C-alpha cells in the first residue's frame, strides 16, 4: 500500500500555538479536495482505504486530506486540555482550508469529525469557501447521553502494551461496535493508533488529556450544546449524506430520521450489524461515500 504525504500547519490557540499534522493523498494540485476528519480518539490514517479508493475512482484527479486533530497522531498536544473542544478544532480546520485553497470542497466526518464538519460548513464562507458535499458518519446534533458515559469510561486512560498486537487486541475489546473486521484490517487500523513507549513496547498515540472536557460534560451542558448544533445543522446548504450504524448507541434512529426531514434533508444510509461507528473500510461503506462524492 502506498503511503500518503505528511504535512504540518501552524495553528494559533490561547497559548504559544501548535502544529497540526495532515496526511495528503492524490494530486496536490487537483481542483477537487475531500477533507476527511476522524473520531474522538482516532487519527487521520483511519481513512487510508477510503482515500485510496476515492483517488483511484477519480482517476487521480483528486486530493484527499486527512488531518490528525490536535492532541492526536502526529499533531502537537495542547497545554490547556480545555482547548480540546469542537470550536477550537473547527478554527484549526478553517486555517487548514485557507492554506489548501481548494476549488471544490467536500467533507467526510466520522463522529467528532462530523460535528467539526457541521461547524466548518456553517463558517466556511468566512474564509471565502463553501462545502459542496458533506458526509456525516454516525453523528448528529443529538448525541445519546449513554454513549458519552460509555466513551468517558475508557477515554484518556494511560495504557502500555508489549506489542502492536497486544494493543490491537485491547482496542478491539472496546471497539467491537465498529463491526466485522478481518484480523489484518484491524491490525492495520491499530498500527497508527500507537507509538513507541519510552519504557519499551507501545502506547496510545493521543494526549490522555483529551478526556478532560468529556468528563467535565454534564447532561445539562450536553442538552445546551445540542440546541446549538441543531441550529448549525438547519443552516447547512451542502448536499448531505448521513451514514448510520444500524445498532449505533450514539446516533439514534429518531435523530437520524429528523435529519432527513430538516435542514439539508440528508440522504440516510444504514449498515446492518454495525454500531458506532462505521470505519469506512468495508466495500459497501466505501462505495456509499464514493458514489455520493464522485457522481
C-alpha positions as CSV (number, residue, x, y, z in Angstrom):
1,X,0.0,0.0,0.0
2,X,1.3,3.5,-0.9
3,X,1.8,6.0,1.9
4,X,0.3,9.5,2.0
5,X,2.4,12.6,2.3
6,X,2.7,14.0,5.8
7,X,2.4,17.8,6.2
8,X,2.2,20.2,9.1
9,X,0.4,23.5,9.6
10,X,1.0,26.1,12.3
11,X,-2.3,27.0,14.1
12,X,-3.0,29.6,16.8
13,X,-4.5,29.0,20.2
14,X,-4.7,30.7,23.6
15,X,-1.0,29.8,24.2
16,X,2.0,29.6,22.0
17,X,0.2,27.9,19.2
18,X,0.5,24.4,17.9
19,X,1.3,22.3,14.8
20,X,-1.5,20.2,13.2
21,X,-0.4,17.3,11.0
22,X,-2.3,16.3,8.0
23,X,-2.0,13.4,5.5
24,X,-2.4,14.1,1.8
25,X,-3.4,11.6,-0.9
26,X,-3.7,12.1,-4.6
27,X,-2.8,15.1,-6.6
28,X,-1.8,18.2,-4.5
29,X,-2.9,20.5,-7.4
30,X,-6.3,18.8,-8.0
31,X,-9.2,21.2,-8.2
32,X,-11.4,18.8,-6.1
33,X,-10.4,18.3,-2.5
34,X,-12.0,16.0,0.1
35,X,-11.2,16.6,3.7
36,X,-11.7,13.5,6.0
37,X,-11.8,14.1,9.8
38,X,-11.7,11.3,12.3
39,X,-13.5,10.5,15.6
40,X,-12.7,11.5,19.2
41,X,-9.7,9.3,20.0
42,X,-8.7,8.3,16.4
43,X,-6.3,9.9,13.8
44,X,-6.1,10.7,10.1
45,X,-4.8,7.3,8.9
46,X,-8.2,5.8,9.7
47,X,-9.1,6.9,6.1
48,X,-6.3,5.2,4.2
49,X,-8.7,2.7,2.5
50,X,-11.3,5.3,1.7
51,X,-8.8,7.9,0.5
52,X,-7.1,5.4,-1.9
53,X,-10.5,4.3,-3.3
54,X,-11.6,7.9,-3.9
55,X,-8.3,8.8,-5.7
56,X,-8.5,5.7,-7.8
57,X,-12.1,6.2,-8.8
58,X,-11.5,9.8,-9.6
59,X,-8.7,8.8,-12.0
60,X,-6.1,10.5,-9.8
61,X,-7.7,13.9,-10.3
62,X,-8.5,14.3,-6.6
63,X,-6.8,15.4,-3.4
64,X,-7.8,13.8,-0.1
65,X,-6.6,15.5,3.1
66,X,-6.9,13.7,6.4
67,X,-5.8,15.8,9.4
68,X,-4.7,14.5,12.8
69,X,-6.9,16.7,15.0
70,X,-4.7,18.4,17.6
71,X,-3.8,16.1,20.5
72,X,-3.8,13.0,18.2
73,X,-1.4,11.2,15.9
74,X,1.4,13.4,14.7
75,X,-0.1,16.7,15.8
76,X,1.0,18.6,18.9
77,X,-0.6,18.3,22.3
78,X,-2.2,21.4,23.9
79,X,-1.0,22.9,27.2
80,X,-4.6,23.6,28.2
81,X,-6.8,20.5,28.0
82,X,-10.0,22.6,27.8
83,X,-8.8,23.5,24.3
84,X,-9.8,20.0,23.2
85,X,-13.3,21.0,22.0
86,X,-15.1,21.4,18.7
87,X,-15.0,25.2,18.3
88,X,-11.1,25.1,18.6
89,X,-10.9,22.1,16.2
90,X,-13.1,24.0,13.7
91,X,-10.8,27.0,13.9
92,X,-7.9,24.8,13.1
93,X,-9.7,23.3,10.1
94,X,-10.7,26.8,8.8
95,X,-7.0,27.6,8.9
96,X,-6.2,24.4,7.0
97,X,-8.8,25.4,4.3
98,X,-7.2,28.8,3.9
99,X,-3.8,27.0,3.5
100,X,-5.2,24.4,1.0
101,X,-7.3,26.8,-1.0
102,X,-9.5,24.1,-2.6
103,X,-11.6,25.0,-5.7
104,X,-14.2,22.3,-4.9
105,X,-14.5,21.2,-1.3
106,X,-16.2,18.1,0.2
107,X,-16.1,16.9,3.8
108,X,-16.3,13.5,5.4
109,X,-16.5,13.4,9.2
110,X,-16.7,10.4,11.4
111,X,-18.4,11.1,14.8
112,X,-16.4,14.1,16.2
113,X,-15.2,14.8,12.7
114,X,-18.8,15.2,11.6
115,X,-19.5,17.7,14.4
116,X,-16.4,19.7,13.3
117,X,-17.7,19.4,9.7
118,X,-21.1,21.0,10.6
119,X,-19.2,23.9,12.3
120,X,-16.9,24.3,9.3
121,X,-19.8,24.2,6.8
122,X,-21.5,26.9,8.7
123,X,-18.4,29.2,8.8
124,X,-16.6,28.3,5.6
125,X,-17.9,31.5,3.9
126,X,-15.8,33.4,6.4
127,X,-12.7,32.2,4.6
128,X,-14.3,32.5,1.2
129,X,-15.2,28.9,0.7
130,X,-18.2,26.6,0.5
131,X,-18.6,22.9,1.4
132,X,-20.3,21.3,-1.6
133,X,-21.0,17.9,-0.2
134,X,-21.0,16.8,3.4
135,X,-20.8,13.2,4.7
136,X,-21.8,12.8,8.4
137,X,-20.7,9.3,9.6
138,X,-22.8,8.2,12.6
139,X,-23.3,11.5,14.2
140,X,-25.9,14.2,14.5
141,X,-26.9,17.2,16.6
142,X,-28.3,14.9,19.3
143,X,-25.7,12.6,20.9
144,X,-27.1,9.9,23.2
145,X,-26.0,10.6,26.8
146,X,-25.4,6.9,27.4
147,X,-22.8,6.8,24.7
148,X,-21.0,9.8,26.2
149,X,-20.9,8.0,29.5
150,X,-19.6,4.9,27.8
151,X,-16.8,6.8,26.0
152,X,-15.8,8.7,29.1
153,X,-15.3,5.4,30.9
154,X,-12.3,4.4,28.8
155,X,-11.1,7.6,27.1
156,X,-7.7,9.0,28.3
157,X,-6.6,6.0,30.4
158,X,-2.8,5.7,30.1
159,X,-2.1,2.3,28.6
160,X,1.2,0.5,27.8
161,X,1.4,-2.6,25.6
162,X,4.2,-5.0,24.9
163,X,3.4,-5.1,21.2
164,X,1.2,-3.8,18.4
165,X,-0.8,-7.0,18.5
166,X,-1.5,-6.6,22.2
167,X,-2.6,-3.0,21.7
168,X,-4.8,-4.1,18.8
169,X,-6.5,-6.7,21.0
170,X,-7.1,-4.3,23.8
171,X,-8.6,-1.7,21.4
172,X,-10.8,-4.3,19.8
173,X,-12.3,-5.1,23.3
174,X,-13.8,-1.6,23.4
175,X,-14.4,-1.3,19.6
176,X,-16.5,-4.3,18.6
177,X,-19.3,-1.9,17.7
178,X,-17.2,-1.0,14.7
179,X,-18.5,-4.2,13.2
180,X,-16.8,-7.1,11.5
181,X,-13.1,-6.7,10.5
182,X,-10.5,-9.3,9.5
183,X,-7.5,-9.6,11.8
184,X,-5.4,-7.9,9.1
185,X,-7.8,-5.0,8.7
186,X,-7.9,-4.4,12.5
187,X,-4.2,-4.6,12.9
188,X,-3.7,-2.0,10.1
189,X,-6.2,0.3,11.7
190,X,-4.4,-0.1,15.1
191,X,-0.9,0.4,13.7
192,X,-1.3,4.2,13.5
193,X,-3.1,4.4,16.9
194,X,0.1,3.6,18.8
195,X,3.7,5.0,19.2
196,X,6.8,3.6,20.8
197,X,6.8,4.0,24.6
198,X,9.8,5.3,26.5
199,X,9.9,2.2,28.7
200,X,9.6,-0.1,25.6
201,X,6.6,-1.5,23.9
202,X,3.9,0.9,22.6
203,X,1.4,3.3,24.0
204,X,-1.7,5.0,22.6
205,X,-0.9,7.9,20.2
206,X,-3.1,10.6,21.7
207,X,-3.0,13.0,24.6
208,X,-4.8,11.5,27.6
209,X,-6.0,15.0,28.4
210,X,-8.5,14.9,25.5
211,X,-10.7,13.2,28.1
212,X,-10.8,16.2,30.4
213,X,-13.6,18.2,28.6
214,X,-15.6,14.9,28.0
215,X,-15.5,14.1,31.7
216,X,-16.4,17.7,32.6
217,X,-19.6,17.4,30.5
218,X,-22.9,17.2,32.3
219,X,-26.2,16.1,30.8
220,X,-27.5,19.7,31.1
221,X,-24.4,21.0,29.2
222,X,-24.9,18.4,26.5
223,X,-28.5,19.5,26.1
224,X,-27.4,23.1,25.7
225,X,-24.8,22.1,23.1
226,X,-27.5,20.0,21.2
227,X,-29.6,23.1,20.6
228,X,-26.7,25.0,19.1
229,X,-25.7,22.1,16.9
230,X,-29.3,21.8,15.6
231,X,-29.0,25.4,14.6
232,X,-25.8,24.7,12.7
233,X,-27.4,21.7,11.0
234,X,-30.6,23.5,10.0
235,X,-28.4,26.2,8.3
236,X,-26.4,23.7,6.2
237,X,-26.9,24.1,2.4
238,X,-24.4,21.4,1.3
239,X,-25.7,18.2,-0.2
240,X,-25.6,15.9,2.8
241,X,-25.2,12.1,3.2
242,X,-25.8,10.6,6.7
243,X,-24.3,7.2,7.4
244,X,-25.5,5.3,10.4
245,X,-24.6,2.0,12.0
246,X,-27.9,0.3,12.4
247,X,-27.2,-0.6,16.0
248,X,-25.4,2.7,16.9
249,X,-25.7,3.8,20.5
250,X,-24.6,7.4,19.6
251,X,-26.9,8.3,16.8
252,X,-30.5,7.2,17.5
253,X,-33.0,6.2,14.7
254,X,-35.2,9.1,15.8
255,X,-32.4,11.7,15.4
256,X,-31.4,10.2,12.0
257,X,-34.9,10.4,10.8
258,X,-35.2,14.1,11.9
259,X,-32.0,14.8,10.0
260,X,-33.7,13.6,6.8
261,X,-36.6,15.9,7.3
262,X,-35.0,19.2,8.3
263,X,-32.0,21.4,7.4
264,X,-30.3,19.9,4.4
265,X,-32.6,16.8,4.5
266,X,-29.8,14.3,4.5
267,X,-29.9,11.1,2.5
268,X,-29.7,8.3,5.0
269,X,-27.8,5.0,4.5
270,X,-27.7,2.4,7.3
271,X,-25.3,-0.5,7.7
272,X,-26.7,-3.6,9.3
273,X,-24.8,-5.2,12.2
274,X,-22.7,-2.1,12.7
275,X,-22.7,0.2,15.7
276,X,-20.7,3.4,16.4
277,X,-19.1,4.0,14.0
278,X,-18.7,2.5,10.5
279,X,-14.9,2.5,9.8
280,X,-15.4,3.1,6.0
281,X,-13.2,0.1,5.1
282,X,-15.9,-2.4,4.0
283,X,-16.7,-2.3,0.3
284,X,-20.3,-1.2,0.8
285,X,-19.3,1.6,3.1
286,X,-16.6,2.9,0.8
287,X,-18.9,2.8,-2.2
288,X,-21.6,4.6,-0.4
289,X,-19.2,7.5,0.2
290,X,-17.5,7.3,-3.2
291,X,-20.7,7.3,-5.2
292,X,-22.1,10.2,-3.3
293,X,-18.9,12.4,-3.7
294,X,-17.8,11.4,-7.2
295,X,-21.1,11.0,-9.1
